[in-house]
């Protein structure tokens, strides 16, 4: 059995280990602390930093095939491992393209994959100055200043979205600019600005592509956001869209995975605009929050699908088994410290609710601490169930 | 979170750890070797012998609630732990009653739970002699001699079944006596003999009972045996029986669990006789082979149900999600040594087949090395799928 190595020991790594446990397949994890979610379930846990070249090289050389559960890994080391003959999926150049939202957007545009109109800010100047000076303090204009300038001269009008090119996740690194006031707290650093979509629904499709170029897409999901907070309320599968929209969403996601030539999983977040057009919002080259429900709701989970790709086994059927609704379990507001779960009885008393806790030892407001997947005979039933279960569980400190 | 301790680190312990991983719930395992199936997935593994009083006492004192995955544990230590205030489920006196097939049968008969007519061989003499002499060598007649005598004097006629009172599992410890010839190789040691059922089908119902006396039964399964070898071919859920039979089987299983007053799982193996009557064959106070399919085929798995009982959480819905067929993966004949799986591609290429490998490092003929659960839109489809998958997988040595 090929030993699988995963860079990152968070919940996505944990759930991949969990899928591998069915097969008793060896999975090694590299991350900073044995307190992290994946540690108890990896067959071997290596303490180290996936951002450090030496750590990634040593770890990569100790396994047969390497993957990631987070994009912010040291890809230089991954390129070197590929040069040494190691199998690394997704491929390092794909991770590079995607982890920088600027190059990701340029890639989408270049391949005529529908996405919102955008512009990179300060990219050219930054790069040329960096090359010449190697000293950021000498930069005369910052990317935010460039954004402000573009608004001042009428190139961009409100509302639009500013995104940090790197380091953003879970809503971080995204800033919505609706007015002059929002120009005052622009994100620092290299960024892109993009036209705000006129959103009817947010959708997502996780696509799996193996080393032979075979593709399997998971059913399209609908993400329902809180009306005021920029937070996922819950996620529904199947999405409440017609067959044509579903086909177009799936087709766009598949074409995106094919364009990248990714081997592994590509989670494609989509905007369904009010005019019926669909845009790629952004992509992630790994298991994704929008695929959590696949554990119970689909024949093959996204985690097992990734394992099948990594081990060279045939991909599995992605059909939906039951309608489902998935809600993240977030740390309660006002609570930062050692984790305590309040209301487990209520969750476990809800019919057909599957609780996943990630074992994070400390909680903080809105931190992802787990998720709940509810199944139903109908989507409405699943939705009611997940809402009831979510409302009965609170992650607090005592 | 209450720390759960399990005596035994085989596949049943492994799958219980696996269920607990969803909740990130701490599970400690006591067994002899870190090579055993549960070891990589327990949050803590203690090397020791669950047959040794000191080991069980030390382990039991280190956890909050204790359970078993095998009956042959040191129950004296468990009684002592209960006396010290430890929660032990199933209760030690229930394990005692069940682990001796003689007292188990007597219990069934005493509680008017239908079972085959039987007789214990040499029990009275054994016990009285043991009390007096503490020396087995002084026993004048062995239980097998007593069996032979009962046949000679016409008390018992062929065919009948001889069962060792302790230590039997997976078909071991059961001897079918069809003729004089079979009398020559009777099992040694204390035994019981029972009337052979006139079997139409073999059924099983796993019953869960919590500390409040609440009961949830899993759907009745049908076990299909190989026509010549005494081996489970595969197992089907739902069983191919009518509603009345199903109700009577479930009712008998529930009454059995209630009679024992067990807290935990009771797997009740049943004979459906050709005259329509149902007998309890035997029971096991733990997760059971006949509940493997519940992982994918039911809303709550038998493993998660046990965890809910151990942690005091409400029991879950046991409804069937899809028809299923389950086949054990057995070591191939003629192969003893380091395990190698041949034909994984075939298994993973079968639609809706879920592979479970237990990670046993050495294989031998007919050893349980894993199991396969297939789901189908119909039972027939599930059956075809599991047969195809099973036939493509071989556990061999290279």
Interface residues (C-beta under 8 A of the other chain):
Chain A: X14 X18 X21 X22 X23 X24 X25 X37 X40 X41 X43 X299 X308 X313 X314 X316 X317 X321 X322 X344 X345 X348 X349 X351 X352 X354 X355 X356 X357 X358 X359 X375
Chain B: X14 X18 X21 X22 X23 X24 X37 X40 X41 X43 X299 X308 X313 X314 X316 X317 X321 X322 X344 X345 X348 X349 X351 X352 X354 X355 X356 X357 X358 X359 X375
